[in-house]
């Protein structure tokens, strides 16, 4: 099988985690890394035994040997970085959110289709076996009719409000950073067409520190979603149906365990049909996403069935809609 040559854009924490996961993907080679700081690129290259490093993204875009580019830069850089490598004809996976807003996402998707190259928003959650098992259960008869999702993702980063998450000029805030996870989970489980959306957010210094939003669907399904970067929360996902309940615990956005409990009002103890899917994984877990993207690339696909581009755009449009309700505007919205 062909050895796939990967390039990594960015040298921060998320790029480091992705590189760790990529070490476990068969026939994958990290062939180059790029940073705006050549010393940072050099250190990253030495850490992961990468043969080439570049002090600019433009320089790496000219490298003819690269197959797939992973972009792990901050949100405001995604648009420029993705467009650079799409123009160069490279397959691209870009960390979520793909763009700061739907307008950026739409342009990137259009460019990928114009160039006929692979593009995917890096929603790693969808590639973990435990999440895929949860999705399988939702779509099977064991849950009956799925009726309610309750999902929470809250972290407390408020001790350091100088970090990018709390900076308006860096498109900071809870929604784009962590709220996109329960949003994308709900679209995967219930679809992307709620008929009613209600929300609230706490805005301070130009960013949403925490928020909650509710989706109501035409058939009566409801999703209640909460996220934050200024509050530690009890992170979990519960999906309740007419025949049972599915639960994902803390760390559910990179799940290694999911539990199904059938409804049984008169049963004491563990009801028949109770099931636990438990699959601990090595490294950071990014290997699942990377392996799938690599296989899609080798199969000639231009987008991933697990994270279709049209759905990425709908997620971006929903986040725009929520921010509009909150009067939360970034500089990218005015471009």
LUMMI-256257 format. One record per atom (N, C-alpha, C): x, y, z. Coordinates in steps of 0.02 Angstrom, whole numbers, padded with zeros to 5 digits, always signed. Example, Ala and Ser with C-alpha at 12.3 -4.5 7.8 and 13.67 -1.06 7.14 Angstrom:
! residues 2
+00660-00284+00390/+00615-00225+00390/+00660-00165+00390/+00642-00112+00354/+00684-00053+00357/+00645+00002+00394/
END
This chain:
! residues 335
+00042-00060+00000/+00000+00000+00000/+00044+00062+00000/+00021+00114-00034/+00057+00177-00039/+00066+00208+00030/+00127+00233+00043/+00138+00271+00104/+00115+00343+00092/+00070+00365+00135/+00040+00431+00126/+00082+00483+00162/+00098+00536+00127/+00141+00590+00153/+00097+00645+00182/+00103+00654+00248/+00064+00705+00283/+00106+00767+00296/+00073+00824+00293/+00103+00887+00315/+00061+00916+00371/+00093+00943+00422/+00058+00972+00479/+00071+01047+00481/+00017+01086+00485/+00020+01158+00488/+00004+01180+00559/+00052+01211+00592/+00044+01231+00661/+00083+01184+00707/+00105+01211+00763/+00146+01171+00809/+00122+01176+00881/+00059+01196+00890/+00031+01203+00957/+00008+01137+00986/-00029+01140+01040/-00050+01081+01076/-00092+01033+01034/-00138+01060+00995/-00183+01017+00956/-00144+00982+00900/-00097+01018+00868/-00055+00987+00817/-00011+00933+00847/+00013+00944+00907/+00053+00895+00942/+00013+00832+00955/-00050+00840+00978/-00093+00782+00991/-00108+00744+00926/-00119+00781+00872/-00134+00748+00809/-00073+00708+00785/-00014+00737+00792/+00047+00702+00772/+00057+00638+00812/+00040+00640+00876/+00045+00579+00918/-00001+00525+00891/-00062+00544+00875/-00109+00496+00848/-00087+00468+00781/-00058+00511+00740/-00038+00491+00673/+00017+00438+00674/+00055+00435+00729/+00107+00385+00735/+00079+00314+00732/+00014+00307+00749/-00017+00241+00753/-00055+00222+00689/-00053+00265+00639/-00089+00251+00577/-00043+00216+00527/-00063+00157+00506/-00023+00118+00460/-00014+00154+00394/+00047+00152+00368/+00065+00182+00304/+00058+00258+00303/+00058+00289+00362/+00057+00362+00365/+00126+00387+00386/+00150+00439+00353/+00214+00468+00370/+00206+00544+00375/+00228+00572+00430/+00229+00646+00435/+00292+00669+00399/+00283+00697+00341/+00339+00714+00298/+00363+00786+00307/+00319+00830+00334/+00339+00900+00341/+00295+00934+00393/+00322+00986+00424/+00284+01028+00470/+00301+01100+00455/+00252+01144+00464/+00262+01215+00450/+00236+01257+00508/+00273+01310+00522/+00252+01359+00572/+00276+01427+00549/+00244+01479+00574/+00268+01547+00558/+00333+01561+00595/+00350+01519+00643/+00413+01524+00680/+00455+01463+00662/+00509+01474+00626/+00548+01417+00601/+00579+01377+00658/+00595+01409+00713/+00623+01372+00770/+00571+01325+00800/+00509+01348+00803/+00455+01306+00827/+00445+01246+00782/+00449+01258+00717/+00443+01203+00668/+00500+01153+00676/+00559+01179+00688/+00618+01135+00695/+00611+01090+00756/+00591+01120+00813/+00582+01081+00874/+00529+01027+00865/+00473+01045+00833/+00419+00998+00820/+00444+00941+00776/+00482+00959+00725/+00509+00909+00679/+00557+00861+00715/+00597+00887+00760/+00643+00845+00798/+00605+00798+00845/+00552+00825+00875/+00512+00785+00922/+00481+00724+00888/+00456+00734+00827/+00420+00680+00792/+00460+00650+00734/+00524+00666+00731/+00569+00638+00679/+00541+00652+00609/+00523+00714+00598/+00496+00737+00534/+00554+00763+00491/+00561+00739+00430/+00620+00756+00390/+00623+00829+00366/+00565+00861+00356/+00565+00929+00330/+00525+00976+00374/+00550+01036+00384/+00513+01087+00421/+00520+01153+00384/+00467+01193+00389/+00464+01256+00353/+00445+01314+00401/+00472+01372+00386/+00459+01432+00426/+00403+01474+00399/+00368+01448+00348/+00308+01482+00322/+00262+01430+00291/+00198+01444+00292/+00149+01399+00263/+00155+01400+00187/+00170+01458+00160/+00176+01465+00087/+00231+01420+00060/+00285+01416+00098/+00342+01374+00077/+00322+01301+00075/+00284+01279+00126/+00264+01208+00127/+00213+01193+00073/+00172+01242+00055/+00122+01232+00003/+00154+01216-00065/+00217+01234-00073/+00253+01221-00136/+00285+01151-00136/+00283+01117-00080/+00313+01050-00076/+00272+01001-00117/+00300+00973-00171/+00260+00931-00216/+00248+00860-00189/+00281+00843-00134/+00279+00774-00110/+00223+00760-00060/+00188+00812-00038/+00139+00803+00015/+00071+00783-00013/+00037+00738+00022/-00029+00714+00001/-00085+00747+00040/-00081+00744+00107/-00135+00769+00150/-00106+00820+00199/-00141+00875+00207/-00120+00928+00253/-00168+00930+00312/-00140+00928+00372/-00180+00938+00432/-00167+01009+00458/-00220+01047+00469/-00214+01116+00491/-00238+01122+00564/-00192+01140+00607/-00207+01145+00678/-00191+01214+00706/-00201+01265+00666/-00189+01334+00687/-00251+01363+00721/-00246+01422+00753/-00305+01453+00785/-00360+01470+00735/-00421+01475+00761/-00481+01486+00719/-00472+01540+00665/-00448+01600+00682/-00446+01653+00632/-00398+01639+00573/-00354+01590+00582/-00307+01574+00528/-00332+01520+00481/-00386+01486+00500/-00409+01428+00462/-00424+01445+00389/-00460+01499+00379/-00481+01516+00311/-00421+01525+00264/-00374+01566+00286/-00315+01580+00244/-00274+01517+00234/-00264+01479+00286/-00224+01418+00281/-00256+01366+00235/-00321+01354+00245/-00356+01304+00204/-00355+01324+00130/-00370+01387+00116/-00372+01409+00046/-00304+01403+00013/-00251+01416+00051/-00183+01410+00024/-00169+01339+00000/-00186+01289+00041/-00170+01220+00023/-00220+01190-00026/-00282+01213-00025/-00329+01192-00076/-00307+01217-00145/-00285+01279-00147/-00260+01308-00210/-00200+01267-00236/-00161+01240-00190/-00103+01200-00209/-00123+01129-00227/-00187+01113-00223/-00211+01047-00244/-00202+00993-00192/-00196+01012-00128/-00185+00963-00076/-00251+00943-00042/-00255+00881-00020/-00310+00861+00024/-00300+00894+00091/-00354+00917+00122/-00349+00956+00184/-00398+00931+00236/-00373+00923+00297/-00416+00915+00356/-00399+00973+00402/-00449+01011+00421/-00439+01071+00461/-00477+01064+00527/-00443+01081+00581/-00476+01078+00647/-00541+01117+00647/-00587+01094+00689/-00650+01130+00697/-00638+01196+00735/-00678+01247+00724/-00726+01252+00669/-00688+01265+00603/-00717+01241+00549/-00683+01250+00485/-00670+01323+00471/-00720+01366+00485/-00712+01438+00478/-00742+01473+00537/-00727+01537+00544/-00756+01577+00598/-00831+01585+00587/-00852+01586+00524/-00923+01593+00508/-00941+01552+00446/-01004+01552+00429/-01028+01512+00373/-01002+01538+00306/-00993+01603+00301/-00967+01632+00238/-00898+01604+00222/-00855+01599+00273/-00789+01570+00262/-00795+01496+00244/-00836+01459+00281/-00844+01388+00268/-00869+01375+00197/-00916+01415+00176/-00945+01407+00109/-00893+01417+00055/-00849+01467+00065/-00797+01480+00015/-00746+01424+00012/-00729+01397+00070/-00681+01342+00072/-00709+01280+00039/-00772+01265+00053/-00804+01208+00022/-00808+01216-00053/-00826+01276-00075/-00829+01290-00147/-00761+01281-00180/-00709+01304-00147/-00641+01298-00174/-00621+01224-00179/-00636+01184-00128/-00619+01113-00130/-00654+01078-00188/-00716+01097-00199/-00754+01066-00254/-00730+01090-00322/-00710+01153-00324/-00681+01180-00387/-00616+01144-00404/-00574+01132-00354/-00509+01100-00364/-00514+01023-00364/-00573+00998-00346/-00586+00926-00344/-00537+00890-00297/-00529+00919-00237/-00485+00889-00187/-00524+00878-00122/-00497+00833-00081/-00529+00815-00018/-00525+00872+00032/-00581+00883+00068/-00583+00931+00122/-00628+00904+00177/-00607+00912+00240/-00649+00892+00296/-00635+00936+00356/-00689+00954+00391/-00683+00986+00456/-00664+00933+00508/-00613+00947+00548/-00587+00897+00594/-00630+00886+00656/-00687+00855+00648/-00731+00838+00704/-00714+00768+00727/-00660+00763+00767/-00633+00697+00785/-00682+00653+00823/-00730+00684+00858/-00778+00646+00898/-00811+00590+00857/-00827+00605+00795/-00868+00559+00755/-00831+00495+00736/-00765+00493+00747/-00726+00436+00725/-00709+00387+00780/-00724+00404+00842/-00710+00358+00897/-00758+00299+00895/-00733+00238+00903/-00778+00180+00902/-00836+00185+00951/-00825+00214+01010/-00880+00219+01059/-00934+00267+01034/-00914+00321+01002/-00965+00367+00974/-01003+00332+00917/-00966+00296+00875/-00999+00262+00820/-01047+00208+00845/-01030+00176+00902/-01076+00128+00932/-01139+00163+00957/-01130+00222+00988/-01188+00260+01011/-01233+00279+00953/-01203+00300+00898/-01241+00319+00839/-01278+00258+00810/-01245+00201+00811/-01276+00139+00788/-01338+00122+00830/-01331+00130+00896/-01387+00116+00941/-01446+00164+00930/-01430+00228+00918/-01482+00278+00906/-01521+00260+00843/-01486+00236+00793/-01518+00221+00729/-01550+00152+00726/-01537+00111+00777/-01566+00044+00779/-01632+00047+00818/-01663-00011+00826/-01728-00013+00860/-01720-00017+00936/-01659-00027+00961/-01651-00038+01033/-01670+00023+01074/-01665+00083+01046/-01683+00144+01082/-01757+00161+01073/-01790+00125+01028/-01860+00142+01012/-01859+00206+00971/-01900+00253+00991/-01900+00319+00958/-01857+00366+01000/-01801+00389+00973/-01760+00437+01010/-01799+00502+01021/-01801+00527+01083/-01842+00585+01097/-01803+00645+01124/-01753+00634+01165/-01718+00690+01198/-01643+00679+01200/-01606+00732+01185/-01534+00733+01196/-01519+00787+01248/-01479+00770+01297/-01453+00820+01343/-01377+00813+01342/-01342+00866+01319/-01270+00863+01312/-01238+00924+01344/-01184+00912+01382/-01149+00965+01417/-01074+00959+01405/-01042+01016+01391/-00969+01018+01384/-00946+01085+01412/-00923+01084+01473/-00900+01146+01505/-00833+01137+01537/-00787+01183+01523/-00720+01183+01553/-00709+01252+01585/-00668+01255+01636/-00653+01318+01668/-00582+01340+01652/-00577+01385+01604/-00512+01413+01587/-00503+01484+01611/-00546+01504+01657/-00549+01574+01677/-00488+01598+01718/-00446+01551+01741/-00387+01571+01778/-00338+01609+01734/-00342+01597+01669/-00298+01632+01621/-00339+01663+01566/-00363+01723+01577/-00405+01755+01527/-00365+01791+01473/-00299+01781+01473/-00258+01806+01418/-00254+01756+01361/-00274+01694+01374/-00271+01643+01322/-00321+01659+01267/-00312+01629+01208/-00351+01645+01149/-00426+01634+01160/-00444+01586+01201/-00516+01570+01212/-00555+01631+01237/-00522+01675+01272/-00555+01733+01302/-00541+01798+01264/-00515+01791+01203/-00498+01851+01163/-00546+01858+01104/-00578+01915+01101/-00625+01929+01047/-00590+01930+00979/-00529+01958+00977/-00493+01964+00914/-00470+01895+00888/-00474+01843+00930/-00456+01775+00909/-00518+01732+00899/-00576+01764+00892/-00639+01728+00884/-00649+01678+00941/-00632+01703+01002/-00639+01660+01060/-00712+01652+01081/-00721+01618+01136/-00789+01605+01160/-00804+01531+01163/-00856+01515+01200/-00874+01445+01212/-00902+01410+01151/-00944+01444+01113/-00980+01411+01059/-00933+01382+01007/-00887+01423+00981/-00842+01399+00929/-00790+01350+00955/-00774+01355+01019/-00722+01312+01048/-00750+01245+01070/-00801+01245+01113/-00828+01183+01140/-00901+01170+01123/-00940+01224+01112/-01011+01216+01096/-01023+01181+01030/-00975+01184+00986/-00982+01150+00921/-00987+01075+00930/-00961+01048+00985/-00964+00975+00996/-01035+00950+01010/-01070+00978+01060/-01140+00955+01068/-01184+00972+01008/-01168+01027+00974/-01206+01045+00914/-01196+00991+00860/-01133+00973+00847/-01119+00923+00795/-01145+00854+00815/-01142+00838+00880/-01170+00775+00904/-01245+00771+00890/-01280+00825+00904/-01352+00826+00894/-01370+00820+00820/-01332+00855+00777/-01345+00849+00705/-01333+00778+00681/-01283+00744+00709/-01269+00674+00690/-01326+00628+00713/-01351+00640+00774/-01401+00595+00804/-01472+00611+00780/-01489+00676+00777/-01559+00696+00764/-01568+00732+00697/-01515+00749+00663/-01522+00785+00600/-01511+00860+00608/-01503+00893+00552/-01484+00964+00552/-01541+01012+00536/-01603+00989+00549/-01660+01030+00529/-01710+01043+00586/-01687+01070+00643/-01735+01087+00696/-01783+01141+00671/-01844+01139+00695/-01894+01189+00674/-01898+01248+00721/-01868+01240+00781/-01867+01295+00829/-01802+01294+00867/-01772+01353+00875/-01709+01360+00910/-01716+01416+00962/-01699+01401+01024/-01698+01453+01076/-01631+01449+01111/-01607+01506+01136/-01540+01507+01166/-01531+01565+01214/-01480+01558+01256/-01458+01611+01301/-01383+01607+01307/-01350+01664+01318/-01278+01664+01326/-01256+01720+01373/-01202+01707+01408/-01171+01758+01450/-01111+01785+01412/-01116+01849+01392/-01063+01881+01353/-01024+01929+01397/-00958+01922+01396/-00915+01967+01434/-00852+01981+01393/-00835+02044+01387/-00775+02064+01350/-00774+02037+01279/-00833+02033+01248/-00837+02015+01178/-00835+01941+01162/-00842+01899+01213/-00846+01827+01199/-00900+01796+01244/-00927+01739+01221/-00976+01703+01261/-00940+01655+01308/-00945+01668+01373/-00911+01625+01422/-00949+01560+01433/-01015+01562+01427/-01055+01502+01431/-01122+01516+01397/-01154+01464+01375/-01218+01471+01340/-01258+01407+01343/-01320+01413+01326/-01363+01354+01319/-01409+01364+01260/-01424+01311+01224/-01471+01317+01168/-01511+01253+01161/-01572+01262+01138/-01619+01206+01132/-01645+01201+01061/-01644+01141+01035/-01673+01127+00969/-01737+01087+00978/-01788+01107+00942/-01850+01068+00939/-01861+01046+00866/-01878+00983+00858/-01887+00954+00792/-01962+00943+00777/-01977+00937+00714/-02048+00933+00693/-02084+00874+00723/-02048+00819+00736/-02081+00759+00762/-02081+00756+00838/-02061+00810+00871/-02063+00813+00944/-01997+00801+00979/-01945+00781+00943/-01880+00772+00975/-01852+00839+00999/-01815+00838+01054/-01787+00898+01084/-01715+00885+01103/-01672+00934+01091/-01602+00931+01114/-01588+00992+01157/-01563+00980+01217/-01545+01034+01263/-01470+01032+01273/-01435+01084+01251/-01362+01084+01246/-01332+01142+01286/-01280+01128+01324/-01248+01179+01365/-01173+01173+01359/-01139+01231+01356/-01066+01230+01351/-01037+01292+01382/-00974+01289+01398/-00942+01347+01428/-00866+01340+01431/-00833+01397+01434/-00760+01398+01444/-00743+01433+01510/-00793+01459+01544/-00782+01494+01607/-00810+01458+01666/-00836+01397+01655/-00867+01357+01708/-00852+01283+01698/-00830+01250+01750/-00823+01177+01747/-00891+01147+01757/-00910+01103+01712/-00976+01072+01715/-00970+00996+01721/-01025+00964+01736/-01028+00891+01736/-01040+00868+01665/-00986+00855+01630/-00991+00841+01558/-01019+00771+01545/-01070+00768+01505/-01102+00705+01489/-01149+00713+01430/-01169+00657+01403/-01221+00655+01352/-01271+00601+01372/-01335+00618+01371/-01389+00570+01381/-01435+00574+01321/-01449+00517+01291/-01496+00513+01235/-01552+00465+01257/-01611+00492+01266/-01667+00453+01292/-01717+00438+01236/-01738+00375+01235/-01788+00354+01186/-01844+00317+01221/-01892+00295+01182/-01951+00262+01210/-01935+00192+01237/-01878+00163+01218/-01861+00096+01241/-01797+00093+01282/-01764+00151+01292/-01702+00149+01330/-01664+00214+01329/-01604+00212+01358/-01562+00271+01365/-01490+00255+01349/-01457+00301+01315/-01386+00295+01300/-01349+00350+01338/-01293+00331+01369/-01255+00380+01407/-01180+00378+01388/-01152+00438+01379/-01081+00448+01370/-01058+00493+01428/-01004+00475+01460/-00982+00512+01519/-00932+00567+01505/-00898+00589+01557/-00849+00643+01552/-00797+00626+01499/-00780+00675+01459/-00735+00663+01403/-00770+00633+01343/-00836+00641+01340/-00876+00609+01288/-00857+00630+01217/-00825+00688+01209/-00806+00711+01142/-00746+00671+01115/-00714+00631+01159/-00665+00582+01136/-00677+00517+01174/-00738+00492+01167/-00763+00437+01209/-00727+00372+01199/-00719+00334+01255/-00695+00266+01251/-00746+00217+01280/-00804+00245+01301/-00854+00202+01333/-00924+00231+01322/-00973+00189+01307/-01042+00210+01301/-01086+00155+01330/-01140+00176+01363/-01183+00128+01398/-01255+00134+01374/-01286+00077+01362/-01357+00074+01344/-01396+00039+01399/-01448+00073+01421/-01492+00044+01472/-01563+00042+01446/-01593-00017+01439/-01662-00022+01415/-01711+00001+01469/-01768+00026+01447/-01820+00046+01494/-01851-00016+01526/-01861-00013+01592/-01892-00069+01626/-01917-00045+01694/-01977-00018+01694/-02005+00013+01754/-02011-00036+01812/-02022-00099+01797/-02035-00147+01850/-01975-00192+01865/-01917-00175+01836/-01859-00218+01843/-01810-00187+01893/-01787-00226+01941/-01739-00203+01990/-01671-00234+01974/-01620-00192+01968/-01554-00216+01951/-01538-00201+01878/-01497-00243+01848/-01477-00232+01778/-01529-00265+01732/-01563-00225+01694/-01616-00250+01650/-01587-00291+01593/-01624-00341+01569/-01603-00379+01510/-01592-00332+01451/-01539-00342+01414/-01524-00299+01357/-01475-00243+01373/-01460-00233+01437/-01411-00183+01457/-01344-00198+01423/-01312-00147+01398/-01250-00158+01360/-01201-00102+01374/-01138-00120+01380/-01083-00072+01387/-01032-00085+01333/-01017-00034+01294/-00964-00039+01244/-00904-00001+01272/-00850-00035+01284/-00792-00006+01318/-00730-00020+01275/-00700+00033+01248/-00641+00024+01206/-00589+00079+01222/-00547+00067+01272/-00492+00113+01285/-00445+00115+01225/-00413+00171+01215/-00370+00177+01156/-00302+00206+01175/-00250+00189+01137/-00184+00218+01151/-00179+00289+01123/-00127+00323+01144/-00112+00391+01119/-00170+00438+01131/-00179+00486+01087/-00228+00539+01098/-00297+00524+01069/-00301+00474+01026/-00364+00458+00993/-00372+00489+00925/-00328+00534+00906/-00332+00564+00840/-00319+00513+00785/-00292+00455+00802/-00278+00405+00752/-00340+00381+00715/-00398+00382+00749/-00459+00359+00716/-00479+00406+00659/-00478+00469+00673/-00494+00519+00623/-00443+00518+00566/-00379+00517+00584/-00326+00518+00534/-00328+00457+00489/-00340+00398+00518/-00343+00336+00479/-00402+00338+00430/-00459+00363+00453/-00517+00367+00409/-00505+00415+00351/-00477+00474+00367/-00464+00523+00315/-00414+00495+00264/-00363+00461+00289/-00313+00432+00243/-00345+00380+00197/-00389+00339+00224/-00422+00289+00183/-00469+00321+00132/-00505+00372+00152/-00548+00408+00105/-00506+00438+00048/-00449+00466+00066/-00404+00495+00016/-00380+00441-00033/-00359+00384-00007/-00335+00330-00050/-00391+00302-00093/-00453+00306-00069/-00510+00281-00107/-00535+00332-00158/-00505+00392-00158/-00524+00443-00206/-00583+00485-00187/-00606+00480-00124/-00662+00521-00102/-00640+00594-00094/-00687+00639-00100/-00673+00710-00093/-00701+00739-00029/-00739+00699+00008/-00762+00718+00074/-00776+00655+00114/-00784+00663+00180/-00792+00606+00224/-00866+00593+00238/-00890+00532+00230/-00959+00516+00247/-00975+00531+00320/-00925+00524+00364/-00936+00537+00435/-00947+00611+00450/-00919+00655+00408/-00924+00727+00420/-00931+00761+00352/-00990+00757+00320/-00999+00785+00253/-00993+00861+00254/-00972+00888+00198/-00961+00960+00193/-01026+00999+00200/-01080+00973+00172/-01144+01008+00179/-01165+01014+00252/-01149+00963+00291/-01165+00965+00362/-01120+01015+00399/-01057+01016+00381/-01012+01067+00409/-01039+01137+00398/-01066+01149+00338/-01094+01215+00323/-01156+01228+00365/-01198+01178+00375/-01258+01188+00416/-01239+01202+00490/-01187+01170+00514/-01163+01183+00582/-01139+01256+00587/-01101+01278+00537/-01076+01347+00536/-01135+01397+00533/-01184+01381+00493/-01243+01425+00488/-01281+01428+00554/-01285+01372+00589/-01319+01372+00654/-01280+01414+00705/-01215+01409+00704/-01175+01449+00751/-01181+01523+00734/-01184+01540+00670/-01198+01610+00650/-01265+01633+00678/-01314+01590+00672/-01382+01607+00695/-01383+01620+00770/-01349+01576+00808/-01346+01585+00880/-01309+01649+00899/-01253+01661+00867/-01215+01722+00882/-01253+01785+00865/-01293+01781+00812/-01334+01838+00794/-01385+01854+00848/-01414+01802+00878/-01461+01811+00933/-01427+01845+00993/-01362+01831+01001/-01325+01857+01058/-01290+01924+01043/-01297+01947+00980/-01262+02007+00958/-01186+02000+00966/-01161+01941+00953/-01090+01926+00958/-01060+01926+00888/-01021+01977+00873/-00994+01987+00806/-00918+01986+00809/-00887+01949+00764/-00814+01948+00757/-00794+01990+00696/-00731+02008+00693/-00707+02049+00637/-00716+02012+00571/-00712+01946+00573/-00720+01906+00512/-00791+01912+00484/-00840+01928+00526/-00909+01935+00503/-00918+01998+00461/-00873+02046+00469/-00879+02110+00435/-00835+02113+00373/-00799+02059+00360/-00753+02058+00302/-00791+02056+00237/
END
